[in-house]
Amino acid sequence: MNLSERQKMAAGEWYCCFDPELDRLRWQAREAVHQHNTMPPVERGNIGPALAALFADAGENVFIEAPFHCSYGINISLGRRVYMNAGCTILDSGSVRIGDGSMLGPGVHIYCAEHHKDRELRGAGIEIARPVTVGSSVWIGGGAILVGGVTIGDGAIIGAGAVVTRDVAAGATVVGNPARAIGAATD
């Protein structure tokens, strides 16, 4: 059976991001993001209605400040009381799960796509999606970047500006580029 590019993307296989179905899904996300970012706050509430409908799951009392950007939205699952400050970007070609009570500072970026290292294939739009999982009660400081394939354990702290390229243990604090643990893990 031949898989569609969307099915390949969801399965974590190499796919072509120039696919018409994926392009249509990105346009759908752009519309929802635009609505969220341009609605008066009193009308938008915690999250724009089109954006909330687009997400795979958005728990109770999720709050997303404007501006916000995502590439598909359909791969994002947010637990209860997740807070995202202004300027957060989630490039969700892969699954992005953020647990209950986690907080993202301003300008936090999450990138799931890994472009092919072969320049010809990269130029043809070949990439692979790696999931990102953020546990519960995680605090991610402003300007931090999480790359595809990482898991952040419950209660971890990611310092402002950190670039997270590998898993972070529950309760750990990491800082720097690339992010490294500091001190002992605590609750």
C-alpha positions in Angstrom: 0.0 0.0 0.0 1.3 3.4 -0.9 1.1 5.9 1.9 0.2 9.5 1.3 2.8 12.2 2.3 0.6 13.1 5.3 0.5 9.4 6.4 4.3 9.2 6.0 4.7 12.4 8.1 2.4 11.0 10.8 4.3 7.7 10.8 7.7 9.4 11.3 8.9 8.4 7.8 10.6 10.6 5.2 8.0 12.6 3.3 7.7 15.5 0.9 6.6 18.7 2.5 5.6 20.2 -0.9 2.6 17.8 -1.1 -0.7 19.5 -2.0 -2.6 18.0 0.9 0.1 19.2 3.4 0.0 22.6 1.8 -3.8 22.7 2.2 -3.4 21.8 5.9 -0.8 24.6 6.4 -3.2 27.1 4.9 -5.9 25.9 7.2 -3.5 26.5 10.1 -2.5 30.0 8.8 -6.2 31.0 8.8 -6.8 29.8 12.4 -3.6 31.4 13.6 -4.5 34.7 11.8 -7.9 34.7 13.5 -6.3 34.0 16.9 -3.7 36.7 16.5 -6.0 39.5 15.2 -9.1 39.0 17.3 -9.6 41.6 20.1 -8.6 39.8 23.4 -12.1 40.2 24.8 -13.5 38.3 21.8 -10.7 35.7 21.6 -10.7 34.7 25.2 -7.9 32.2 26.2 -7.6 30.9 22.6 -9.2 31.7 19.3 -12.1 29.4 18.5 -10.6 28.2 15.1 -7.3 27.5 16.7 -8.9 25.5 19.5 -10.8 23.5 17.0 -7.7 22.9 14.9 -5.6 21.3 17.8 -5.7 17.6 18.4 -6.6 18.5 22.0 -6.7 21.6 24.1 -7.4 21.0 27.8 -9.4 23.2 30.1 -8.0 26.7 30.8 -5.3 26.7 28.1 -4.2 30.2 27.4 -2.2 31.2 24.3 -1.1 34.8 24.1 -0.9 36.5 20.6 1.0 36.3 18.5 1.3 32.6 18.1 2.3 30.4 15.1 2.0 26.8 14.2 2.5 24.9 11.0 -0.4 22.4 11.1 -2.0 22.6 14.6 -3.5 19.2 14.1 -0.5 17.6 15.8 -0.7 19.7 18.9 -2.1 18.3 22.2 -2.2 20.6 25.2 -3.1 19.6 28.8 -5.1 21.6 31.3 -3.8 25.1 32.3 -1.0 25.2 29.7 0.1 28.8 29.2 2.1 30.1 26.2 3.4 33.6 26.3 3.6 35.9 23.3 5.6 34.9 20.3 5.6 31.1 20.7 6.0 29.0 17.6 5.3 25.3 17.2 6.3 23.7 13.9 4.2 20.6 14.4 5.0 18.3 11.5 5.3 15.7 14.3 3.3 15.2 17.4 3.7 17.9 20.1 2.3 17.1 23.5 2.5 19.6 26.4 1.4 18.4 29.8 -0.9 19.9 32.4 0.2 23.1 34.1 3.3 23.7 31.8 4.3 27.3 31.0 6.2 28.5 28.0 7.9 31.9 28.1 7.8 34.4 25.3 9.3 33.4 22.0 9.6 29.7 22.8 10.0 27.6 19.6 9.4 23.9 19.1 10.6 22.4 15.9 9.6 18.8 14.8 10.9 18.8 11.2 14.3 17.6 10.4 15.3 18.4 6.8 17.3 15.8 4.8 21.1 16.2 4.9 21.4 15.4 1.2 21.1 18.8 -0.5 19.2 17.4 -3.5 16.6 15.7 -1.3 16.5 18.7 1.0 15.8 20.9 -2.0 13.0 18.6 -3.1 11.3 19.1 0.2 12.2 15.8 1.8 12.0 15.9 5.6 11.1 13.7 8.6 9.0 14.6 11.6 10.2 13.9 15.1 7.8 14.2 18.1 8.3 16.5 21.1 6.8 15.7 24.5 6.8 18.2 27.4 5.7 16.7 30.7 3.4 18.3 33.3 4.4 21.4 35.3 7.4 22.2 33.1 8.6 25.8 32.9 10.3 26.8 29.6 12.1 30.1 29.7 11.8 32.8 27.0 13.5 32.2 23.7 14.2 28.5 24.4 14.2 26.1 21.4 13.2 22.5 21.6 14.2 20.3 18.6 12.4 17.3 17.3 12.7 14.0 19.1 13.1 15.4 22.7 11.1 14.6 25.8 11.1 17.0 28.7 10.2 15.2 32.0 7.6 16.4 34.5 8.6 19.4 36.6 11.8 20.2 34.6 13.0 23.8 34.0 14.4 24.9 30.7 16.4 28.1 31.1 15.8 31.2 28.9 17.5 30.9 25.5 18.4 27.2 26.0 18.6 25.0 22.9 17.3 21.5 23.9 18.8 18.8 21.7 18.3 15.8 23.9 15.9 14.5 26.6 15.6 16.3 29.9 15.0 14.3 33.1 12.0 15.0 35.3 12.8 17.7 37.8 16.1 18.7 36.1 17.1 22.3 35.2 18.9 22.8 31.9 20.5 25.9 30.4 22.7 26.9 27.5 23.4 25.9 23.9 23.3 23.0 23.8 21.3 22.7 27.0 23.1 21.1 29.9 21.9 20.1 33.3 22.8 22.3 36.3 22.5 21.3 40.0 20.6 18.3 41.3 17.1 17.3 40.1 14.4 18.6 42.5 10.7 18.6 42.8 
